[in-house]
Amino acid sequence: MNMTNDNGSRFLRACRRERVDRTPIWLMRQAGRYMAEYRKVRERHSILEIIKTPELACEVTLQPLDAFELDAGIIFSDILPPLEGMGLDLEFTSGEGPVIRNPVRSTRDVEALRVLPANETMGFTLDAIRLVRRELEGRGVPLIGFSGAPFTLACYAIEGGGSRNYLRTKQTMSATEAWRDLMDKMSTVVADYLVSQADAGAQVLQLFDTWAGELSPRDYKNKVMPYTKSVIEKVRQAGVPIIYFGKNMNGMLEVVRELGSDVVGIDWRIDLDEAWRRLGDGVAIQGNLDPAALFDPWDELKKKAKVILEQASGRCGHIFNLGHGILPKTPVDNVRRLVDYVHGTEVQKT
Ligand code: CP3
């Protein structure tokens, strides 16, 4: 059910490395606490309530699109709810962030994980995608669907929350069979969820691999990459561009390139031109302003944005974004100025 009326949008064109008049821009975690409109909804609803009520998820998805001239929406959800469908108990606590009360700690726990179709477990997000697409159709703004990548989801499943050094996860990686079974299950769930989002109307799909950069290139390549790559290959059937975003992966960009995504998201710890040189011309790049730069006085922020546009130097396939999610206290005025500045800058012809 992919309606293609906004196929000519800047964002979709850039994903396909076609020429654009202005660089498209969206911001990871663009719906969130830095916006008063979001905080207002949060006064009355928990984050899981918002995610599980399609009308609320739709409302929150549209908030940043109403406030700024962004070139794409991203469906409001989180990477963790699919773990509930697998049998894990997820909670968002105000102090600790996400917590899983029954983490995966044994071979038996891996065996007990359920692999169900996203239609059964994530129907609320698929319905929210349908609602948002109806709202966005007339505006020509495409919608991004997303999932956590198998490794990052496995980290949360095993650690039960965030972690300082991912010791339990890394120990599980050394238990060959348990790791293979766990990653097989994660990969099946993730691929099915992404294809279902495209079926519901998502026009681009992003994989968030927030913790993959904790691994050595060798471990990533041997024990993680084959699964992520198989997800990307399976999701190809959906016929939409795929973005892979990992954090702290600048030591292994060549390996990341082998995943075969259409777009690679990069963080701010590397210059965009250097990242592109290492990834090669055959891929689009998304990034890479330090989210903290949005707290700078406008003149300083503008200089930082300019450097990124100059480093892209008019090549096809640059999508402006942050190097990670927008921070909770980000000044809204700077977000507006940044979006307008990126749109006000003509893409140099090279
Ligand atoms: O980008 C968007 O606007 C879509 C929404 C979105 C959320 N989470 C909503 C959210 C997306 C794409 C995510 C992805 C996500 N969630 C990631 C991958 C990207 C990244 O930032 O690394 C990860 C690791 C998570 C897990 C997660 N969710 C954490 C660690 C936390 C707590 C930390 C925090 O920022 O509060 C969340 C909660 C969360 N997910 C919030 C939002 C808006 C804030 C919760 C709130 O409203 O109180």
Residues whose N, C-alpha, C, O or C-beta is under 5 A from the ligand:
A	BS01	CP3	L27 M28 R29 Q30 A31 G32 I47 I74 I75 F76 S77 D78 I79 G97 P98 F208 T210 G325
